[in-house]
Amino acid sequence: MKDGCGPPYHRGMGASDVLTLPRTGLRGAVVRVVERLADIGARPESSQDERLRQGMLIFASVLIAMLSAIWVGTYLAYGHPLSAAIPAAYQVITVVGLVVLSRTRRFAVFRTTQLVAFLVLPALLQASLGGFVASSGMVLWALFVPLAALALLGVRRSVGWLVAYFAAVLTLALLDPRLSEQPAGLPTGFVVTFFVLNVVGVTVSAYAMLGYFVEQRERARVALEAEQERSERLLLNVLPRPIAERLKRGPGVIAEHYEAVTVLFADLVGFTERTQVMPADELIALLDRIFSAFDREADAQAVEKIKTIGDAYMVAGGVPERRPDHVPAVARVALAMREEIASIAREPGCEWLAVRIGIDTGPAVAGVIGRRKFIYDLWGDTVNTASRMESHGLPGEIHVTDRVASALGSGFTVRARGTVLVKSKGPMSTFLLDAAPDVSDDDAGPLREVPAVTPRTSTD
């Protein structure tokens, strides 16, 4: 905040904050190259996954076009210009396709052209060299087509490309006896070397494609787990963990009667008036700071935050899991809340800040209501009385009923406030909680009551 209550306040990292990790090493370099290549034909509405798939095809096309120079030079050197013209034609098709893609952004045209070229040109090159043996099984490179189609188009739309690949292989097999009658005069060592290179090239391509699928599946699994974790955190921000677990097991009414719970209401005195004079961002930052501190104190004592209503804060002890020490636990939260507010009020510009706290203990009903934006809440006379203790309380004081004062036990310091006329309840003998025992004093003597102040009545 600036020029307002207290020093600048910065929220910690929340659920919506995103941590971006740097990508380093060879894998990171390849990803960056693919992303840049994807920019050639990407449309503004393209998703990140679509851009990655497009970039992978462009990357593979450019890489194979560069490697094609080896075949062009080799076949020219051995006097086979027709065979050399086929990989050269692929280089031209790729360059022209990239230029058209950069101008039109029509990736579907580039994709189809590349798949057809990958399918037809290796088959033509094999035929020009004299069949399977003389060409070192050049048609193996066409296996890239159904794999690429699977990655780019999905299972259903890639089936046609798989059938086309089988058709090309079958056609070459049927023609091989005639094609092998006039094989290209290439040295045996050259044929074997190129066969090895073809097998290795196709294997690497298949491995890369399968690796892509595995990585995509892993990314989907990690994303699903992250989403489940985020949903779990959001659910636990709304409901207590035991209630959330019951809700996840199945639908149904979640309601339970408790013989003894302790309920606390805290209200910021004068906060409503401050909404008229404080800038909105400063107001919300201050409220967030206060309620975040209250959350920490509630967590420290393992009591349940029920809800906030405007500038009011509600806590309950003994729900949803029963515990025998719910009264002192909530009392400690109340004292810590008051100290938090007192600490903030000592800051420049915050002198107006004070809190009014009310506590009661007794039976209550708890459960989940609603189907949208559901909430875990409490009902009963104990809840109403705790609310009355807060509304009839004093700024900076913790107003408790006689049931709370009696249940606190040894070490807690309370003083009688007197008889207070409480709305809808009538005259009540109430007390003000001043202090809690130190941990070392938990076994101290009986409850000490400071002599009562002059009895008073209130009709607030």
C-alpha positions in Angstrom: 0.0 0.0 0.0 1.1 3.6 -0.5 0.5 6.6 1.7 -2.0 4.7 3.7 -2.3 2.4 6.7 1.0 0.7 7.4 4.0 -0.1 5.2 3.8 -1.5 1.7 2.2 -4.9 1.8 2.9 -7.6 -0.7 1.0 -10.8 -1.0 2.8 -14.1 -1.2 2.6 -16.4 -4.2 -1.0 -17.5 -4.6 -2.8 -20.3 -6.6 -2.8 -18.3 -9.8 0.9 -17.5 -9.8 2.9 -19.4 -12.5 6.5 -20.5 -12.2 8.2 -20.6 -15.6 11.3 -22.8 -15.7 14.1 -22.0 -18.1 14.7 -24.6 -20.8 18.4 -25.4 -21.2 20.5 -28.0 -23.0 20.1 -29.7 -26.3 16.4 -30.5 -25.7 15.7 -26.9 -24.9 17.6 -25.7 -28.0 15.5 -28.0 -30.2 12.3 -26.8 -28.6 13.2 -23.2 -29.2 14.1 -24.0 -32.9 10.8 -25.8 -33.3 8.9 -22.9 -31.8 10.6 -20.4 -34.1 9.8 -22.6 -37.1 6.2 -22.9 -36.0 5.9 -19.1 -36.2 6.3 -19.4 -40.0 2.8 -20.7 -40.5 1.1 -20.2 -37.2 -2.2 -18.3 -36.9 -3.0 -16.1 -33.9 -5.8 -18.6 -32.8 -3.5 -21.6 -32.9 -3.0 -23.4 -29.6 0.5 -24.1 -28.2 0.1 -27.8 -29.0 -0.9 -27.0 -32.6 2.1 -24.7 -33.0 4.4 -27.4 -31.6 3.0 -30.1 -34.0 3.4 -27.7 -36.9 6.9 -26.7 -35.9 7.9 -30.4 -35.7 6.8 -31.1 -39.3 8.6 -27.9 -40.5 11.7 -28.9 -38.6 11.7 -32.5 -40.0 11.1 -31.1 -43.6 14.0 -28.7 -43.4 16.3 -31.3 -41.9 15.5 -33.9 -44.5 15.8 -31.3 -47.3 19.3 -30.5 -46.0 20.2 -34.2 -45.9 18.9 -34.7 -49.4 22.0 -32.8 -50.6 23.9 -36.0 -49.8 21.8 -38.1 -52.2 21.8 -35.5 -54.9 25.6 -35.2 -54.8 26.2 -39.0 -54.6 23.9 -39.9 -57.5 25.3 -37.2 -59.7 28.8 -38.4 -58.9 27.9 -42.0 -60.0 26.2 -40.8 -63.2 22.5 -41.1 -62.3 21.1 -37.6 -62.9 17.5 -38.8 -63.0 17.9 -40.3 -59.5 19.6 -37.2 -58.3 16.7 -35.0 -59.6 14.2 -36.7 -57.2 15.7 -35.6 -53.9 16.5 -32.3 -55.6 12.8 -32.0 -56.4 12.0 -32.5 -52.7 14.3 -29.7 -51.8 12.5 -27.4 -54.2 9.1 -28.5 -53.0 10.1 -27.8 -49.4 11.5 -24.3 -50.1 8.5 -23.3 -52.2 6.1 -24.8 -49.6 7.7 -22.8 -46.8 7.5 -19.5 -48.8 3.8 -20.1 -49.6 3.2 -21.1 -46.0 4.8 -17.9 -44.7 2.6 -15.8 -46.9 -0.7 -17.7 -46.7 -0.5 -19.3 -43.2 -2.3 -22.3 -44.7 -0.6 -25.1 -42.9 -3.0 -27.8 -44.1 -1.7 -27.2 -47.7 2.0 -27.5 -46.6 1.2 -30.6 -44.5 -0.5 -32.4 -47.4 2.2 -31.5 -49.8 4.9 -32.8 -47.5 3.1 -36.0 -46.8 2.6 -36.7 -50.5 6.2 -35.9 -51.3 7.4 -38.2 -48.5 5.3 -41.0 -49.9 5.8 -40.6 -53.6 9.4 -39.5 -54.0 11.1 -42.3 -52.1 9.1 -44.8 -54.1 10.1 -43.1 -57.4 13.7 -43.0 -56.3 13.7 -46.7 -55.5 12.2 -47.4 -58.9 14.8 -45.3 -60.7 17.6 -47.1 -59.0 16.4 -50.6 -59.8 14.3 -52.0 -56.9 14.7 -52.8 -53.3 18.3 -54.1 -53.3 19.9 -51.5 -55.7 18.2 -48.6 -53.9 19.1 -49.8 -50.4 15.4 -50.0 -49.6 14.8 -46.3 -50.2 11.0 -46.8 -49.7 11.7 -47.2 -46.0 11.7 -43.4 -45.8 8.0 -43.4 -46.7 7.3 -44.9 -43.3 7.6 -41.4 -42.0 4.3 -40.6 -43.7 1.8 -42.6 -41.5 3.8 -41.7 -38.4 3.8 -38.0 -39.2 0.1 -38.2 -40.1 -0.6 -39.9 -36.8 1.1 -37.1 -34.9 -0.5 -34.3 -36.9 -4.0 -35.7 -37.7 -4.8 -38.3 -35.1 -5.6 -42.0 -35.4 -8.8 -41.8 -37.6 -7.5 -39.3 -40.2 -4.1 -41.0 -40.4 -5.4 -44.4 -41.4 -5.7 -43.3 -45.1 -2.0 -42.4 -45.1 -1.1 -45.8 -43.6 -3.1 -47.6 -46.3 -1.3 -45.4 -49.0 2.1 -46.4 -47.6 1.2 -50.1 -47.7 -0.1 -49.7 -51.2 3.2 -48.0 -52.3 5.3 -50.8 -50.7 3.1 -53.5 -52.3 3.3 -51.9 -55.7 7.1 -51.7 -55.5 7.2 -55.4 -54.4 5.1 -56.4 -57.5 7.3 -54.3 -59.8 10.6 -55.3 -58.2 11.4 -58.3 -60.5 11.1 -56.0 -63.6 12.9 -53.1 -61.9 15.8 -55.2 -60.8 16.6 -56.3 -64.4 18.4 -52.9 -64.9 19.8 -51.9 -61.5 21.9 -48.8 -61.0 25.6 -49.5 -61.2 26.5 -48.6 -57.6 29.3 -50.2 -55.7 28.3 -52.9 -53.2 29.9 -51.0 -50.3 27.9 -47.9 -51.2 24.6 -49.9 -51.4 25.2 -51.5 -48.0 26.2 -48.2 -46.4 23.1 -46.5 -47.7 21.0 -49.4 -46.5 22.4 -49.0 -43.0 21.8 -45.2 -43.2 18.2 -45.7 -44.4 17.4 -48.1 -41.6 19.0 -45.8 -39.0 17.2 -42.8 -40.4 13.8 -44.4 -40.4 14.5 -45.9 -36.9 15.4 -42.4 -35.6 12.4 -40.9 -37.1 10.1 -43.6 -35.6 11.8 -43.2 -32.3 11.3 -39.4 -32.4 7.6 -39.8 -33.2 7.1 -42.4 -30.4 9.1 -40.2 -28.1 6.8 -37.3 -29.0 3.7 -39.4 -28.1 5.3 -40.6 -24.8 6.2 -37.0 -23.9 2.7 -35.7 -24.8 1.2 -38.4 -22.6 3.6 -37.5 -19.8 2.7 -33.9 -20.2 -1.0 -34.7 -20.1 -0.5 -36.8 -16.9 1.5 -34.1 -15.2 -1.0 -31.4 -16.3 -3.9 -33.7 -15.0 -2.1 -34.2 -11.6 -1.4 -30.5 -11.3 -5.1 -29.7 -12.1 -6.2 -32.3 -9.6 -3.9 -30.8 -7.0 -5.1 -27.3 -7.8 -8.8 -28.5 -7.5 -7.9 -30.2 -4.2 -6.4 -27.0 -2.8 -9.4 -25.0 -4.0 -11.8 -27.5 -2.4 -9.9 -27.4 0.9 -10.1 -23.6 0.8 -13.8 -24.0 0.9 -14.4 -27.1 3.0 -12.6 -28.9 5.9 -10.6 -31.9 4.7 -12.9 -34.5 6.4 -15.9 -32.9 4.8 -14.2 -32.6 1.4 -13.4 -36.3 1.5 -17.0 -37.2 2.3 -18.2 -35.0 -0.5 -15.8 -36.6 -3.0 -17.0 -40.1 -2.0 -20.5 -39.4 -3.2 -23.5 -37.0 -3.1 -25.8 -36.7 -0.1 -26.7 -34.5 2.8 -23.7 -33.7 5.1 -25.0 -32.7 8.5 -24.0 -33.5 12.0 -24.9 -32.6 15.5 -22.2 -31.6 18.0 -22.7 -31.6 21.7 -19.9 -29.1 22.3 -18.2 -26.6 20.0 -16.8 -23.2 20.5 -17.7 -20.4 18.1 -15.8 -17.1 17.6 -16.9 -14.0 15.7 -14.5 -11.1 15.1 -15.5 -7.8 13.6 -13.3 -4.9 12.6 -14.5 -1.8 14.3 -15.1 1.2 12.0 -14.0 -0.7 8.9 -17.3 0.1 7.1 -16.8 3.8 7.5 -13.2 3.4 6.2 -14.6 2.0 2.9 -15.8 5.6 2.2 -12.4 7.2 2.4 -9.7 4.6 1.6 -8.8 3.7 -2.0 -10.1 0.3 -3.0 -6.7 -1.3 -3.5 -5.5 -0.2 -0.1 -8.7 -1.3 1.6 -8.6 -4.8 0.1 -4.9 -5.1 0.8 -5.4 -4.3 4.4 -8.3 -6.7 4.8 -6.3 -9.4 3.1 -3.4 -8.8 5.4 -5.6 -9.0 8.5 -7.5 -12.0 7.4 -4.4 -13.8 6.3 -3.0 -13.3 9.8 -6.2 -14.6 11.2 -5.9 -17.7 9.0 -2.4 -18.3 10.3 -3.6 -18.1 13.9 -6.5 -20.4 13.2 -4.2 -22.9 11.6 -1.7 -22.7 14.5 -4.4 -23.8 16.9 -6.0 -26.3 14.4 -9.4 -24.7 14.6 -11.7 -24.3 11.6 -12.2 -21.1 9.7 -15.8 -21.1 8.7 -16.2 -18.0 6.6 -15.8 -14.3 6.3 -18.7 -11.9 5.9 -17.6 -8.5 4.8 -15.1 -7.4 7.5 -16.3 -10.2 10.0 -14.5 -13.4 10.5 -15.9 -16.7 11.9 -14.0 -19.5 13.5 -15.1 -22.7 15.2 -13.3 -25.3 17.4 -14.4 -28.9 17.8 -15.7 -29.2 14.2 -15.6 -31.1 12.0 -13.4 -33.3 14.2 -14.3 -33.4 17.8 -11.6 -32.4 20.4 -11.8 -31.9 24.1 -9.7 -28.6 24.2 -11.8 -26.6 21.7 -12.5 -23.8 24.2 -8.9 -22.9 25.1 -7.9 -23.4 21.5 -10.4 -20.8 20.3 -9.5 -18.5 23.2 -5.9 -18.5 22.2 -6.9 -17.7 18.6 -8.9 -14.8 19.9 -6.0 -13.4 21.9 -3.7 -13.8 19.0 -6.2 -12.0 16.7 -6.4 -9.1 19.1 -2.6 -8.9 19.3 -2.3 -8.9 15.5 -4.8 -6.0 15.2 -3.0 -4.1 18.0 0.3 -4.6 16.2 -1.1 -3.2 12.9 -2.8 -0.3 14.8 0.6 0.8 16.0 1.7 1.6 12.5 1.3 5.1 11.1 -2.2 5.8 9.8 -3.7 2.6 11.3 -4.5 4.1 14.7 -8.2 3.8 14.0 -8.1 0.0 13.7 -9.6 -2.2 16.4 -11.3 -5.5 16.7 -14.4 -6.7 18.6 -14.5 -10.4 19.4 -17.2 -12.6 20.8 -17.1 -16.3 21.9 -19.6 -18.9 23.1 -19.5 -22.6 23.5 -22.2 -25.2 23.5 -24.1 -27.5 21.1 -24.5 -26.8 17.4 -25.3 -28.4 14.0 -22.8 -28.3 11.2 -23.1 -29.2 7.5 -22.8 -28.3 3.9 -25.4 -26.3 2.1 -25.9 -25.3 -1.5 -25.1 -26.9 -4.9 -23.1 -24.0 -6.3 -20.5 -22.1 -4.2 -21.4 -24.5 -1.3 -20.2 -23.7 2.2 -19.6 -25.6 5.4 -21.5 -23.7 8.1 -22.8 -23.9 11.7 -26.3 -23.3 13.1 -27.8 -23.1 16.6 -28.1 -21.1 19.7 -24.3 -21.2 20.4 -23.7 -19.6 17.0 -26.3 -16.9 17.6 -25.0 -16.2 21.1 -21.3 -15.9 19.9 -22.5 -13.4 17.3 -24.3 -11.4 20.0 -21.2 -11.5 22.2 -19.3 -9.8 19.3 -22.0 -7.2 18.5 -22.4 -6.3 22.2 -18.7 -6.3 22.9 -16.2 -3.5 23.2 -13.5 -2.5 20.8 -10.2 -4.2 21.6 -12.0 -6.7 24.0 -12.8 -10.4 23.8 -16.4 -10.8 25.0 -17.3 -14.3 26.3 -20.2 -16.0 27.9 -20.1 -17.5 31.4 -20.0 -21.0 29.8 -16.7 -20.0 28.1 -15.3 -18.4 31.2 -16.1 -21.6 33.2 -14.7 -23.9 30.6 -11.4 -22.1 30.1 -9.9 -23.6 33.2 -6.6 -22.8 34.9 -4.4 -20.0 33.8 -6.7 -17.9 31.6 -7.3 -14.4 32.9 -10.9 -13.2 32.6 -12.8 -10.5 34.4 -16.5 -10.1 34.9 -18.0 -7.4 32.7 -21.3 -7.5 34.6 -24.9 -8.0 33.4 -25.4 -7.2 29.8 -28.9 -7.0 28.2 -28.3 -9.0 25.0 -30.7 -8.7 22.1 -33.0 -11.7 21.7 -31.3 -13.2 24.8 -32.1 -10.9 27.7 -29.8 -10.2 30.7 -26.6 -12.2 30.6 -23.6 -12.4 32.9 -20.6 -12.0 30.6 -16.9 -11.8 30.9 -13.9 -10.3 29.1 -10.9 -12.5 28.3 -7.6 -10.8 29.0 -4.8 -13.4 28.7 -3.9 -17.0 28.3 -1.4 -19.0 30.4 2.1 -19.6 29.2 2.8 -23.1 28.0 4.7 -23.7 31.3 1.7 -22.5 33.3 -0.8 -24.9 31.9 -1.0 -26.8 35.2 -1.3 -23.6 37.2 -4.0 -23.0 39.8 -7.7 -22.4 39.3 -9.3 -19.7 37.1 -8.5 -16.3 38.4 -11.2 -13.6 38.1 -10.3 -10.0 38.5 -13.0 -8.3 40.7 -16.0 -7.4 38.7 -16.3 -3.9 37.4 -19.4 -1.9 38.2 -22.4 -3.8 36.7 -23.8 -2.2 33.6 -26.5 -3.0 31.1 -26.4 -2.6 27.3 -29.1 -2.3 24.8 -26.8 -2.0 21.7 
